[in-house]
Amino acid sequence: VAGGTTVSLSVLATANAPVSWMCWGEGMFATNFQKAITVTADASGLATVSFQAPDGGKCPMIVASPLCSGTVRLVVTAQPKTYLIPPTP
């Protein structure tokens, strides 16, 4: 993802189940500005969060629900911001 942007991340869980997300490294969840958040999956089981990616780097995450077996592990890779410097006249 582009560094410094907010992206939506989703997992499929049990309908209406609590789903906890935790991230290590840089970045944070845009809703609470923390490195951990618990959301409720919708009626179809989709649990979505908004994640604020850092300006470059990797953000390992783990996602779990007490109503589902196992965990989901993922890594969000953020690209550094690109700054355009106008040419000097």
C-alpha positions in Angstrom: 0.0 0.0 0.0 1.1 3.6 -0.4 2.7 4.9 2.8 0.7 7.3 4.9 -2.6 6.2 3.4 -5.6 4.5 5.1 -6.7 1.1 3.7 -9.6 -1.2 4.5 -8.7 -4.7 5.6 -11.2 -7.5 6.0 -11.4 -11.1 7.2 -14.3 -13.6 7.1 -15.5 -14.8 10.5 -18.7 -16.0 12.1 -21.7 -13.6 11.6 -21.8 -10.9 14.3 -18.7 -12.3 16.1 -16.2 -10.1 17.8 -12.9 -10.0 15.8 -9.7 -8.7 17.3 -6.9 -7.2 15.2 -3.3 -6.5 16.6 -0.4 -5.0 14.7 3.3 -4.8 15.5 5.6 -2.3 14.1 4.5 1.1 12.7 1.0 2.0 11.6 -2.2 2.1 13.6 -5.9 1.5 13.2 -7.6 4.7 12.0 -10.7 4.3 14.2 -9.0 4.4 17.6 -5.4 5.4 16.7 -4.1 2.3 18.6 -2.2 -0.9 17.6 -5.1 -3.2 18.6 -8.9 -3.0 17.9 -11.9 -5.3 18.2 -14.7 -5.0 15.8 -18.0 -6.9 15.3 -18.3 -8.9 12.1 -21.4 -8.0 10.0 -24.4 -10.4 9.3 -22.4 -12.1 6.6 -19.3 -12.6 8.8 -17.2 -9.8 7.3 -15.0 -8.0 9.8 -13.4 -4.8 8.4 -11.0 -2.3 9.9 -9.4 0.9 8.6 -5.6 0.8 8.9 -3.3 3.8 8.7 -0.2 2.6 7.0 3.2 4.1 8.0 5.5 5.9 5.6 7.3 2.8 4.5 7.9 -0.5 6.3 6.2 -3.7 7.2 3.3 -4.1 9.6 2.8 -7.7 10.8 -0.7 -8.4 12.1 -2.7 -11.2 13.7 -6.5 -11.5 13.6 -8.6 -13.8 15.8 -12.1 -14.4 17.0 -13.2 -16.4 20.0 -16.0 -17.9 17.9 -13.6 -19.1 15.1 -10.8 -21.6 15.2 -7.2 -20.5 14.4 -5.8 -17.1 13.6 -5.1 -15.1 10.5 -1.6 -13.7 10.1 -0.8 -11.1 7.5 1.8 -8.4 6.7 0.9 -5.0 5.3 3.8 -3.6 3.3 3.8 0.2 3.0 5.8 1.9 0.3 7.6 5.1 1.2 6.0 8.3 0.1 7.3 9.8 -3.1 7.9 13.5 -3.1 8.2 15.3 -6.4 10.7 18.1 -6.4 10.0 20.6 -9.1 13.0 21.4 -11.3 14.7 24.7 -10.7 14.3 27.2 -13.4 
